[in-house]
Amino acid sequence: MFRTRRGRLLQQQGYDQAQNYEWFYSNNLEKAPYLLTNYSVLEDDIAPEGHNVLILAVYLDYDWNDVWHFYSDRDAYNEFKQEVAEVFLVRAEKLLPDLRRHITTLSIATPPTLESFTLNPGGAFYGFHNTPEYALLNRIEQETPIGGLYLAGAWTFPGPGQSAVMQSGQIAAGYVLKKMAEAEGGEK
Ligand SMILES: Cc1cc2nc3c(=O)[nH]c(=O)nc-3n(C[C@H](O)[C@H](O)[C@H](O)COP(=O)(O)OP(=O)(O)OC[C@H]3O[C@@H](n4cnc5c(N)ncnc54)[C@H](O)[C@@H]3O)c2cc1C
């Protein structure tokens, strides 16, 4: 286990990233590295006094157990995601003893949850085809061949992630402002 930044802990068994990757994709709940972030360290008013907002995140396979039973059996899905969460909460108790006893609200999100909220294929939180060949300058630009249509967001340059999408929006806004100025005969 080591600390990566303020309020954020990464627990992994070792530094062999090929092995860590294998544990993710074999859904090895006991070994897969996970990230535990206490958002209240950064913003103390996001939870009531004396409480914290903690997020425990782990990569697990989308296709696991017929997509977590999500599409076929909702009871089995709810039961299964609880079981999976329980394993990680027990692991987290090695860092934060008695964690489960102190939880007042627990929300569990799975790959199908992310898929249903983001509409990204497979619930991929960084979006489709996030590969080196499709990174940075190889991503879609904000300006399109269709007049007046501009693009912004994780699918465009420079890519996914909060700071990157803000940059993408800023670039798109720049094109729109330039176009407006031109239309008004002002600065080009
Ligand atoms: C669980 C999770 C954790 C993440 N953690 C991190 C992290 O720690 N750090 C990081 O940098 N990035 C993280 N990301 C990635 C980051 O959140 C995304 O890359 C980024 O938010 C994508 O921005 P976007 O503007 O493209 O899309 P979104 O943020 O998804 O915004 C799209 C917006 O469009 C709205 N919308 C959709 N359809 C319509 C419609 N028809 N009409 C009107 N509005 C519509 C949606 O409601 C949404 O508000 C995470 C993502 C997820 C899912």
The ligand as an SDF file (V2000), in Angstrom:
LIG
                    3D

 53 58  0  0  0  0  0  0  0  0999 V2000
  -16.7560    6.7150  -12.2670 C   0  0  0  0  0  0  0  0  0  0  0  0
  -15.8510    7.6710  -13.0010 C   0  0  0  0  0  0  0  0  0  0  0  0
  -14.7260    8.1450  -12.3720 C   0  0  0  0  0  0  0  0  0  0  0  0
  -13.8980    9.0310  -13.0200 C   0  0  0  0  0  0  0  0  0  0  0  0
  -12.8050    9.5130  -12.3580 N   0  0  0  0  0  0  0  0  0  0  0  0
  -12.0370   10.4420  -12.9410 C   0  0  0  0  0  0  0  0  0  0  0  0
  -10.9600   11.0310  -12.2240 C   0  0  0  0  0  0  0  0  0  0  0  0
  -10.6700   10.6810  -11.0660 O   0  0  0  0  0  0  0  0  0  0  0  0
  -10.2230   11.9850  -12.8470 N   0  0  0  0  0  0  0  0  0  0  0  0
  -10.4730   12.3790  -14.1260 C   0  0  0  0  0  0  0  0  0  0  0  0
   -9.7800   13.2590  -14.6410 O   0  0  0  0  0  0  0  0  0  0  0  0
  -11.5060   11.8420  -14.8270 N   0  0  0  0  0  0  0  0  0  0  0  0
  -12.2800   10.8900  -14.2660 C   0  0  0  0  0  0  0  0  0  0  0  0
  -13.3170   10.3390  -14.9600 N   0  0  0  0  0  0  0  0  0  0  0  0
  -13.4930   10.6950  -16.3880 C   0  0  0  0  0  0  0  0  0  0  0  0
  -14.1690   12.0220  -16.5560 C   0  0  0  0  0  0  0  0  0  0  0  0
  -15.2310   12.1460  -15.6240 O   0  0  0  0  0  0  0  0  0  0  0  0
  -14.6990   12.0910  -17.9950 C   0  0  0  0  0  0  0  0  0  0  0  0
  -13.6160   11.9140  -18.9190 O   0  0  0  0  0  0  0  0  0  0  0  0
  -15.3410   13.4450  -18.2760 C   0  0  0  0  0  0  0  0  0  0  0  0
  -16.3220   13.7860  -17.2970 O   0  0  0  0  0  0  0  0  0  0  0  0
  -16.0120   13.4230  -19.6270 C   0  0  0  0  0  0  0  0  0  0  0  0
  -16.5370   14.7210  -19.8690 O   0  0  0  0  0  0  0  0  0  0  0  0
  -17.5470   14.9920  -21.0180 P   0  0  0  0  0  0  0  0  0  0  0  0
  -17.8690   16.4490  -20.9750 O   0  0  0  0  0  0  0  0  0  0  0  0
  -17.0550   14.3980  -22.3060 O   0  0  0  0  0  0  0  0  0  0  0  0
  -18.8370   14.1160  -20.6610 O   0  0  0  0  0  0  0  0  0  0  0  0
  -19.7630   14.1660  -19.3630 P   0  0  0  0  0  0  0  0  0  0  0  0
  -19.0130   14.6690  -18.1620 O   0  0  0  0  0  0  0  0  0  0  0  0
  -20.3750   12.7860  -19.3190 O   0  0  0  0  0  0  0  0  0  0  0  0
  -20.8490   15.2490  -19.7270 O   0  0  0  0  0  0  0  0  0  0  0  0
  -21.8380   14.9990  -20.6980 C   0  0  0  0  0  0  0  0  0  0  0  0
  -23.0660   15.7600  -20.2310 C   0  0  0  0  0  0  0  0  0  0  0  0
  -24.0370   15.7240  -21.2850 O   0  0  0  0  0  0  0  0  0  0  0  0
  -25.2980   15.4830  -20.7020 C   0  0  0  0  0  0  0  0  0  0  0  0
  -26.1280   14.9060  -21.7660 N   0  0  0  0  0  0  0  0  0  0  0  0
  -26.0700   13.6780  -22.3020 C   0  0  0  0  0  0  0  0  0  0  0  0
  -26.9910   13.5330  -23.2600 N   0  0  0  0  0  0  0  0  0  0  0  0
  -27.6450   14.7100  -23.3390 C   0  0  0  0  0  0  0  0  0  0  0  0
  -28.6910   15.2060  -24.1590 C   0  0  0  0  0  0  0  0  0  0  0  0
  -29.2480   14.4550  -25.1090 N   0  0  0  0  0  0  0  0  0  0  0  0
  -29.1000   16.4780  -23.9690 N   0  0  0  0  0  0  0  0  0  0  0  0
  -28.5200   17.2530  -23.0470 C   0  0  0  0  0  0  0  0  0  0  0  0
  -27.5160   16.8510  -22.2390 N   0  0  0  0  0  0  0  0  0  0  0  0
  -27.0940   15.5960  -22.3960 C   0  0  0  0  0  0  0  0  0  0  0  0
  -25.0060   14.5300  -19.5710 C   0  0  0  0  0  0  0  0  0  0  0  0
  -26.0600   14.5550  -18.6260 O   0  0  0  0  0  0  0  0  0  0  0  0
  -23.7120   15.1200  -19.0060 C   0  0  0  0  0  0  0  0  0  0  0  0
  -23.9590   16.1270  -18.0480 O   0  0  0  0  0  0  0  0  0  0  0  0
  -14.1810    9.4470  -14.3400 C   0  0  0  0  0  0  0  0  0  0  0  0
  -15.3370    8.9770  -14.9780 C   0  0  0  0  0  0  0  0  0  0  0  0
  -16.1710    8.0930  -14.3140 C   0  0  0  0  0  0  0  0  0  0  0  0
  -17.4110    7.5960  -15.0190 C   0  0  0  0  0  0  0  0  0  0  0  0
  1  2  1  0
  2  3  1  0
  2 52  2  0
  3  4  2  0
  4  5  1  0
  4 50  1  0
  5  6  2  0
  6  7  1  0
  6 13  1  0
  7  8  2  0
  7  9  1  0
  9 10  1  0
 10 11  2  0
 10 12  1  0
 12 13  2  0
 13 14  1  0
 14 15  1  0
 14 50  1  0
 15 16  1  0
 16 17  1  0
 16 18  1  0
 18 19  1  0
 18 20  1  0
 20 21  1  0
 20 22  1  0
 22 23  1  0
 23 24  1  0
 24 25  2  0
 24 26  1  0
 24 27  1  0
 27 28  1  0
 28 29  2  0
 28 30  1  0
 28 31  1  0
 31 32  1  0
 32 33  1  0
 33 34  1  0
 33 48  1  0
 34 35  1  0
 35 36  1  0
 35 46  1  0
 36 37  1  0
 36 45  1  0
 37 38  2  0
 38 39  1  0
 39 40  1  0
 39 45  2  0
 40 41  1  0
 40 42  2  0
 42 43  1  0
 43 44  2  0
 44 45  1  0
 46 47  1  0
 46 48  1  0
 48 49  1  0
 50 51  2  0
 51 52  1  0
 52 53  1  0
M  END
$$$$
